[in-house]
Amino acid sequence: MPKDMLEPIQRWEFEALKKDVEKLSLDKAALKGELDGFIKEREKDRKLSLNVISGALASLVVGILTFLITRGF
């Protein structure tokens, strides 16, 4: 590796660095795809959890109203 940025680098070093950059670019693209998939899955899980909670609360309200109506307030 050059000691400072003005010193030219050898051809083989340049080729090695170029291959490393290409490999890292491919790895970055693959990881971005995995991250997007994970985010979509988490969003879906969050929506499902909210639906379960809202359904449970609605069921509780209906149960309480049914109890109050059958008891005649």
N, C-alpha and C positions, 0 to 999 in steps of 0.2 A: 504494500500500500504506500502511496506517496506520503512524504512527510508534511507537505503543505499542499494547498489546492492548486498552486501554480505549476507544480511538478507533474509532468505527464505520467500516465499510468501505462503499464505494459498491456499489450494486446490480450494476453491470456487472462489477465486480471479483469479487463473490460468484459470479455466474454463470460467469465465466471459471474461477475456482478450482473450482467444482463440476464443470465439464466436464473439467478436468484430473484431478480425483480419479476421476471415472468412467473416463476413458481409462486412467489408471494401474491401476485395479482390473482392467480387462479385460486389459491387458498382463500384469499379475501372474498372472492366472488362466491365460493362454496359456503363459506361461513355466513355471508350475508343471506344466502338462500335459506340456510338452516335457521338463522335468527328470525327471518320473516315468517317462516313456518311456525316457529315457537310462539311468536307474538300473536299470530292468528289463532293458534290453539288456546292460548291463555285468554284471549278476548272471548272466544266461544265459551270457555269454562266460566268466565265471569258472568256472561249473560245467562248461562244456564243456572248458576247459583242465584242470581237475582230473581229469575223466574220461580225457582223453588221457594225462596224466601217470601216473595209476594203471594204465591199460592198458599203457603202455610198461614200467612196473616189473613188472607181472605177467608180461608176455611175457619180460622179462629173467630173472626167477626161474625160469620154466618152461624157458627155454633152458639155464640153468646146471644145473638139476636133471636135465634130459635128458642133458646132457654128462656129468655125474657118474655117472648110472646106466649109460650106455653104456660108460664107462671102468671100471665096476666099483668105484667109489670108490677 
